Amino acid sequence: MNKQKIISILKEKLNLKDIYVTEDNNHYKITAIGNIFKGLTQVKRQQTIYHPLVDMITENKIHAISIKSYTLEEWDKKSRITYIKK
């Protein structure tokens, strides 16, 4: 499994504006941005990301996932705060 495959699957299945994936062995960090997360709890957001990847997880193609998810508004606010801190 490579990160491009994960990006491709999530872009195809979910309405995301942006997605970033980093990989270290079979451990992946996913940052997903989209209004699909508006009004969802953190648990529901993670379930939304896990669902399209469940086959790869159960087949051990993906060993571990760390997920950060943001609505467009949350991402914009985070970006502005990060920019100000620099």
C-alpha positions in Angstrom: 0.0 0.0 0.0 1.3 3.4 -0.8 0.1 6.9 0.2 -1.1 7.7 -3.4 -3.4 4.8 -3.3 -4.9 6.0 0.0 -5.3 9.5 -1.4 -7.0 8.1 -4.5 -9.4 6.0 -2.6 -10.4 8.8 -0.2 -10.8 11.3 -3.0 -13.0 8.9 -4.9 -15.2 8.0 -2.0 -15.4 11.2 0.0 -16.0 14.8 -1.0 -12.8 16.3 0.3 -11.2 19.6 -0.7 -7.7 18.4 0.3 -6.0 15.3 1.7 -2.5 14.9 2.9 -1.0 11.5 3.7 2.4 10.7 5.2 3.8 7.2 5.5 6.3 5.5 7.8 6.4 1.7 7.0 2.7 0.7 7.3 1.8 3.6 9.6 -0.1 6.4 8.0 -0.9 10.0 9.1 -3.9 11.4 7.3 -5.1 15.0 7.3 -8.4 15.4 5.6 -10.1 18.7 4.8 -13.7 19.1 3.7 -17.1 20.2 4.6 -18.2 16.6 4.8 -17.1 16.8 8.5 -19.3 19.8 9.3 -21.4 18.9 12.4 -19.7 15.5 13.0 -18.1 14.5 16.2 -14.4 13.5 16.1 -15.5 9.8 16.3 -17.8 10.1 13.3 -15.1 12.0 11.4 -12.7 9.1 12.0 -15.3 6.6 11.0 -15.9 8.5 7.8 -12.2 8.2 6.9 -11.9 4.5 8.1 -14.9 3.3 6.1 -13.4 3.4 2.6 -10.1 2.0 3.9 -11.6 -0.9 6.0 -10.6 -3.6 3.5 -7.0 -2.5 3.5 -6.9 -2.3 7.3 -8.4 -5.8 7.7 -5.9 -7.2 5.1 -3.0 -5.6 7.1 -2.0 -3.5 4.1 -2.5 -0.6 6.5 -1.2 -1.3 10.0 -2.0 2.0 11.8 -3.6 5.3 11.0 -3.6 8.7 12.7 -6.3 11.0 11.5 -6.8 14.7 11.7 -9.9 16.1 10.0 -11.1 19.7 9.5 -13.9 21.5 7.9 -12.9 24.2 5.5 -13.5 26.9 8.1 -11.5 25.0 10.8 -8.6 24.5 8.3 -8.6 28.2 7.4 -8.6 29.1 11.1 -5.7 26.7 11.8 -3.7 27.9 8.8 -4.1 31.5 10.0 -3.0 30.7 13.5 0.0 28.7 12.2 1.0 31.5 10.0 0.8 34.1 12.8 2.9 31.8 15.1 5.7 31.7 12.5 
